[in-house]
Amino acid sequence: MNAIIQLLWLICAVVVQWAWGSAISFGGVTPYLPLIPIARLALNDGEVSGTSAGFVSGLAMDLFVLDRFGVRALVGAILGYLLGGSRDRLAGDALQTRLVLVAAAVALHETAVAVLAGAWSVGTVPSAVASGVYTGILAAILWGIAVVFDGLSGRSSS
C-alpha cells in the first residue's frame, strides 16, 4: 500500500509539473516538483527506490517535453541514486537536511539537463539555484502534508 501511495505522489508531481509548471512560476522561477517525491522515496527507502522513481518521473517528463529525449530520465535516475545513497551518510532524518538535499538536487538537475541538452548559458546556474530554493520551500509544505497524511493513516513517515 505504501508503494502505491508513493507512486501516486510521484504521478501527481509529474502531472502538476507538466500541466501547471508555468502557472506556479514565481518571478520567472519554476520549481521542479518531481524531485520532491523522488527525494522522499530515496531518503526513506534507499538507492533502488530513488533510482527507479527518478528514472520513471524523468521518462514521463521526457514524454511530455520531447526535446533531448532521455536526458531527464538519466539525470533523475542518477540523482535518485545519489539521494538514496546519502541517507545513511548524512543526518537524513532532520527535515532541514532533507529540504537542503531537495534544493541541491533540483539545482543539479536543472544544470545537468541544460548541459546535456545543449542549452547551457551564463544564466543557467543562478536560475537552477533559484529553482532549487523555490522547490525546497514547496517541499517543506508538501512534506508536512505527507507526514500529516501518514500520521492519520497510521503509517510512520519522515
C-alpha positions in Angstrom: 0.0 0.0 0.0 2.8 2.4 0.8 4.4 1.8 -2.6 1.1 2.7 -4.3 0.7 5.9 -2.3 4.3 6.9 -3.1 3.7 6.2 -6.8 0.6 8.4 -6.6 2.7 11.3 -5.1 5.1 10.9 -8.0 2.4 10.8 -10.6 0.8 13.9 -9.2 4.1 15.7 -9.1 4.8 14.9 -12.8 1.2 15.9 -13.9 1.3 19.1 -11.9 4.7 20.0 -13.2 3.7 19.3 -16.8 0.2 20.9 -16.6 0.8 23.9 -14.3 4.5 24.3 -14.1 4.5 27.7 -15.7 1.4 28.8 -13.7 3.2 28.2 -10.4 6.3 30.1 -11.5 7.2 32.9 -9.2 9.3 35.7 -10.6 10.3 33.6 -13.6 11.5 30.8 -11.4 9.8 27.4 -11.9 10.1 24.6 -9.3 10.8 21.1 -10.4 8.2 19.2 -8.4 9.0 15.6 -9.3 12.2 15.7 -7.3 10.2 16.1 -4.1 8.7 12.6 -4.2 12.0 11.2 -5.7 13.9 12.6 -2.7 11.3 11.3 -0.2 11.4 7.8 -1.7 15.2 7.8 -1.9 15.8 9.1 1.6 13.2 6.7 3.1 13.8 3.6 1.1 17.3 3.8 -0.5 19.1 3.8 -3.8 16.9 1.4 -5.7 13.7 3.3 -4.9 15.3 6.6 -5.6 16.8 5.5 -8.9 13.6 3.9 -10.1 11.5 6.9 -9.1 14.0 9.3 -10.8 14.0 7.3 -14.0 10.3 6.9 -14.2 9.5 10.5 -13.5 12.2 11.7 -15.8 10.9 9.4 -18.6 7.4 10.7 -18.0 8.7 14.3 -18.2 10.6 13.4 -21.4 7.4 12.1 -22.9 5.7 15.5 -22.2 8.7 17.5 -23.4 10.3 15.8 -26.3 13.5 17.8 -26.6 16.5 15.6 -26.0 14.5 12.5 -25.1 16.0 10.5 -22.2 18.0 13.3 -20.6 15.6 13.9 -17.7 15.3 10.1 -17.2 19.1 9.8 -16.9 19.6 12.8 -14.6 16.6 11.8 -12.5 17.9 8.2 -12.0 21.4 9.5 -11.1 20.0 12.0 -8.6 17.7 9.4 -7.1 20.6 7.0 -6.6 22.8 9.7 -5.0 20.0 10.8 -2.7 19.3 7.2 -1.7 23.0 6.7 -1.0 23.2 9.8 1.1 20.5 8.6 3.6 23.0 6.7 5.7 25.8 9.2 5.4 24.0 12.4 6.4 21.7 13.4 9.1 18.9 12.5 6.8 16.2 12.3 9.4 16.3 16.0 10.1 13.7 17.8 7.9 16.1 20.7 7.3 18.7 18.3 5.9 16.1 16.8 3.6 15.0 20.1 2.3 18.5 21.3 1.6 19.1 18.0 -0.3 16.0 18.6 -2.4 17.1 22.2 -3.2 20.6 21.0 -4.1 19.2 18.1 -6.2 16.9 20.4 -8.2 19.8 22.8 -8.8 22.0 19.9 -10.0 19.1 18.5 -12.1 18.4 21.8 -13.9 22.1 22.4 -14.6 22.7 18.9 -15.8 19.7 18.8 -18.1 20.7 22.2 -19.6 24.3 20.9 -20.1 23.2 17.6 -21.6 20.5 19.2 -23.8 23.0 21.7 -25.2 21.1 24.6 -23.7 23.8 25.8 -21.3 24.1 29.6 -20.9 25.6 32.0 -18.3 22.3 32.3 -16.5 21.8 28.5 -16.1 23.3 28.1 -12.7 21.6 31.1 -11.0 18.3 30.0 -12.5 18.9 26.4 -11.3 19.8 27.6 -7.8 16.6 29.8 -7.7 14.5 26.8 -8.9 16.1 24.6 -6.2 15.3 27.1 -3.4 11.8 27.5 -4.6 11.3 23.7 -4.8 12.8 23.4 -1.4 10.2 25.8 0.0 7.4 23.9 -1.7 9.0 20.6 -0.4 8.6 21.8 3.2 4.9 22.3 2.7 4.3 19.1 0.7 6.5 17.0 3.1 4.5 18.4 6.0 1.2 17.4 4.3 2.6 13.9 3.6 3.7 13.5 7.2 0.2 14.5 8.5 -1.4 12.2 6.0 0.8 9.3 7.0 0.1 10.0 10.7 -3.7 10.0 10.0 -3.4 6.7 8.2 -1.3 5.1 10.9 2.0 4.8 8.9 5.3 6.2 10.1 6.9 8.8 7.8 9.8 11.1 7.7 
